Amino acid sequence: MSEATTGSDLQPSGPLRMNALPRGLVILLGLGAATLAVAGMKAASGIIAPTMLGVVLVLTVAPASGRLRRWGAPSWAAGLATIGLVYLILIGMVASLVLCAAQLAEIIPRYADQFTELISGANSQLASLGLQESQIEAAVKSLDPSKLVGVITSLAGSALGIVTLIVFVATLVLFIGFDAAKFPVQLHAAELERPGVVEALLHFAKSTRTYMTVSAVFGLIVAVIDVVALALMGIPGAITWGVLAFVTNFIPNIGFVIGVIPPAILGLLEGGPGLMLGVIVVYSVINFVIQSIIQPKFQGDALGLSTTLTFLSLVFWAWVLGPLGAILALPLTILAKALLVDVDPRSRWLSPMLSGAALVEVPHVADPD
């Protein structure tokens, strides 16, 4: 060879340099980076959680803005409509939670006598099992109904933090609404350079709308059925607990467990263990039939998440971001899947594993020779 080989020709290419690293080291580096990212999100949860709430709410009502523009409405009017719809949702969420807390704080003191009588009966049962009297007295003191009212009052005392959260989300939504008119143009420009990224983000937006819309519709159905059932069983404040059932329907898998606690307590105080058990059974049957059988048929494969991953995402995001993380668990997981899996063709083989769908068997084609 007459031509000299330059130093640059001897340098390995990018893929070759990456493949030169041991796979175990690559995995450890990835785990280390993921740990740092999760720690950063947990530290900044006070900003990330309300920001994602605002983004998810804007994405949910975005079709209404687009429809107004197609009908000839100016961009500023469509943006104001988006902002107004999100504000109505926020007001409804806060009002429903305040209503539930106030209703429970008002009803519980009425049952002080029944609560004392119930505790006395439990006291006798525990004594018959051989427990010491000092242990029983300590347990009875810990179940003082006035302490429950105190817990509710302390939760109401944290209203300043809730107001701060709502103000932050409302301000963020205001800015997003003003920028919404420019976003389609910006998205089209980005698609020319990064079509895979834009496709993944559009899939995230569509899946998020599907999840929020279907959860709202079936949450309303569950709430109506719960109100009727609780009213027939004589549980006080049935409408309030129906509103709570609607809100907790957005928490996957365990939302109905949170929603059943107040009416189950009132059922215990109103009619004893039998009525409490009836409330729990009714809630469980309604949740199983609607959320586990009917609702998934309407959501279909839009979310692309298996049942196990759905539950794990709930636990993970609730730990990282707090209560809002439980509500936003599925949209956040869909976003992570879009950015880490869907955006890279080399990683899309993970999609069937994450969704729980069966792999498509590719028929074997014989070699020509």
N, C-alpha and C positions, 0 to 999 in steps of 0.2 A: 504494500500500500504506500503510494507516494505521498499522499496528503497526510499532514500531521493532524493528529486528533487533538482537538481543543479541550480545555479543562471543563467547559460547560457541557460538552458531549458526554463527559464521564459522569456527570451528576445524575443520579436516579430521578425519575419522574416523580410527580406528586403521589399517585397511587402506589408506586413502588416503595417510596419512603414510608407511607402509612402501613403497607403490608409488611414492611420489615419489622414493625413493632410486634411483640408477642400479643396474642389475642387476650390473654389474661391481664396484661398491663393496660390494654385499651379498655377493657371492661372496668378495671379499677379506676382509671382516669375518668371514665364516664360516670361511675358511681360517686366519685369525689365531687365532680362538677354538679351532679344532681343534688347532692347533699348541701352544697353551698347555695344552690339556687333555692332549695326548699327553706333553708335557714333564713335567707334573705326575704323570701315571701312571708315567712312567719313573723319576722321582725317588722315588716312593712304592711302587716295585715290591715291596720287601720286605714291605709290608703288604698290597697289593692282591692279589698272586699267591696267598699262602696263604689269604687270606680267600675268594677265588673258589674255590679248591680245596675248602675246607670247605663252601661253599654248594652247589657242584656235587655233592659226595658226599652231602650231606643230601638234595638233590633226587632223587638217584638211588635212594636207599633209602626215600624218603617213602611210596611206595605200600604198603610193608610195614607202616608205622605206621598208615596209614588202614585197612588190612585188619584189623589187630588191634582197632582201635576199633569197626569194624563187627561184629566177632565178640564184642563185649561187654567187651573189656579196658579197664581204666581208662586215663585219659589219661597218667598218670605212667608206667604200664607200657609204653605204646606209645612214649612219649618215650625211655625207657631202652632199648627195643629199637632205636630209630633210632640212638642214641648208640653202642650196642654194635656194630651192623653197620658203622658208619663206622669205629670203632676197629679192627675186624677187617680192613677194607680197607686202612687206613693201615699196620697191622702187616705185612700181606702185601706191600705195595708196598716198604716199607723192607727187609724180610727178603730179598725177591727181588733187589734191587739190591746189597745187601751180599753175598749169596751169589754173584752173578755176578762182582763185583770180587774176592772172595776166591778163587774158583775159577780165574780168569784169572791172578791173582798166584801161585797154586800150580802151575799147569800150565806157564807160560812158561819158568821156569828149567830144567825137564826137557829142553827142546829147545835148550839152549845150543849143543850140538855141531852139531845140524842147522842152527841159525841161522848159526853161523860158516861151515859148509860152503856154505850157500846164498849168503852174502855173498861168499865166495871165488869162487864161480861167477859171480856178478854182476860181481865185480871184473875177472875175465878178459874178460867180455863188454864192459865199459866200456873196458878197455884196447885191445881190438880195434877199438873205434870211434874211437880216437885221442885219448882224454882223457888229460890229464897225471896223473902218479902222485900228485902232491900233492892234486889235486882228488879223486881216488879215495879216498885215505886219509882225507880230511876227511869224505867221504860215509860211509865205513865206520864211523868213530868216532861219527858221529851216529846210526847204526843199532845201537848197542850194546844188546843185550837187557836189560842191567841197568838202563838208563835207563827202559825201559818199566815194569819193576817199580817203579822209583822214582816214576814218574808215578802208578801205581796206589796206591802207599803214601801219596803226598801227597794223593791224593783221599780215601783212607781217613782221613787226618789231619784232614780238614775235617768229620769226623763231628759235631763240636760244633755247627756251623751247621745240619746236618741235624736234630740232636736239638732245637735251638731251634725250627726250623720245625715239626717234628712236635708239640712241646708247644704252640705257638701254635694250630695247626689243631685239636688235640685240645681245648684250652680253648674255642675258638670253637664247635666242634661241641657241646660240653657246654651252653653257653648257648642255642644255637639249639634243641637238643633240649628244653630246659625251656620255651622260648617257642613250640614247635611246636603245642601244644594250643590256644593263643589265636589262632594265625595264621588259620585259616579264618574265624573271626568277624570279625577285623580286615579280611580280604580282602573279605568280603561288605559290610562298611560302606564300604570304599573304592570298591567297585563302584557303589554308589548315586550317588556323586559323579563318578567317573572311570571309566566302564565301558570305554572304549577302552584305558586304561592297564592295567587289570586283565586284559583279554582278551589284550593283548600279553605281559604277564608270564606268564600261564597258558600261552600258546603257547611261550614260552621254556622254561618248566619241562618241558612235555611233549616238546619237541624235544631238550632236554638229556638227559632220561631215555632217549629213543629212541636217541640217539647213543651214550651210555655203555653201554646194555644190548646193543645190536647189536655195538658194538666189543668188548665183553667176550666175547660168545658166539663171534664169529668169531675173536677173538684166541686163545681156547682151542682152536678147531679148527686154526688155523694152528700153534699151539704143538705140538699132538699130532702133526701131520703132519711138522713140522720135527724133532721128537725121533726119530721113526721113520726119517726119511731120513738124519739125521746118524748114528744108530746103525748103519744099514746101510752107510754110507760109512766107518765106523770113526773118527769124530771124537770125541775124548775130551770128557767132560762134556756129553753130548747133552741131558740133562734140564735142566741149568743154562741152556743156550742156548735151549731151548724156553721156559723161564720168561722170559728176556729178550725173546724174540719176542712173548710175550703182552703184556708191559709196553709195548714199542715200538709195538704195534698201535694204541695210543691216539694216536700221533702221526701225523696224516694225511699221505699221499703219500710221505713219506721215512722213516717209522718203520722199515720193513724194512731200509733201508740201514744204520741204526745197529745193528740186530739181527744183521746178517750179518757185521759186521766181526770179532768174536772167533772164530766158527767158521771164517771164511775164512782168518784168520791161522793157526789151528791146522791147517787143511787144507794150507796151504802148507808148514808145518813137518813135518807128518806124511807127506804124500805128494807134495809138490812142486806146481808150478803147475797140473798137470792136476786134482788133487784140489781145489785152491782154486777153480778155474774151475767144477768140478762143484758145489761148495757154492753158489757165486754163482748159477749157472743154476737150481738147484733152488729157492733162495729167491725168485728173480725170477719163476719160473713160478708158484709157489704164491701169491705176492703178487698177480700179475696176475689169476689166475683168481678168487681169493677176494675180494680187496679191490677190484678194478676191475670185475668182472663180476657176482659173486654178491651181495656185501655191499650195493652200491647198490640192488639190487632190494628188499631188505628195509627199507632206510632210506627208500626212496621219496623223496617230496617233503617229508618231515617237517622236514628242515633248511632247505629253501628257499635253498640256496647253490649256485652254479655251481662247476664244477671249478676254474676259474681263481681265483675268489674264495676257494675253500678253500685253495689253495696260497699266495695272497697273504696271507691271514689268518695262516697258519702263520709266514711270514717276519716279518710285522709284529708279532705278539704275542710271538714269540720275541725280537725285538729290544727290545720295550718291557719285558717282564716276565721275560725270561731263560728257563731251561729249563722252568719250570712254564708259561710262556706258550705253549710249543710243545704241551704236553699239553692245555692249556685253550683252544687257539686257536679251535676251532669253537664251544664254548659261549660264549666271550666275543664272538665275531662274531655269534652268534645273539642275544645280549643287546643288543649295539649296534644290530642291525637292529630288534629289538623296540622299543627306546626312541626310535630316530631315524626309523624308517620306518613300522612297523606301528601305532604309537600315533597317528599323524596321518593322517586320511583323505586329506588333500591330497598326502601323500607315498607313498601305497600304489601309485602307478603305477610306482615304482621296483622293486617286488617281482619282477615278471617279469624285469627286467634283472639283478637280483642272483641269481636262481635259475637263469637260463639257460633258463627255460621259454618256449615260444612264446606270443606275445600272442594273446589270443582276438579274432578278427575280429568286430566288431560289424556286423550287417547294416544296410545303409542303408534308412531308412524314408522314403518319399516324403512330401512335405508334403501336407496334406489338400486344399489348393486347387491 
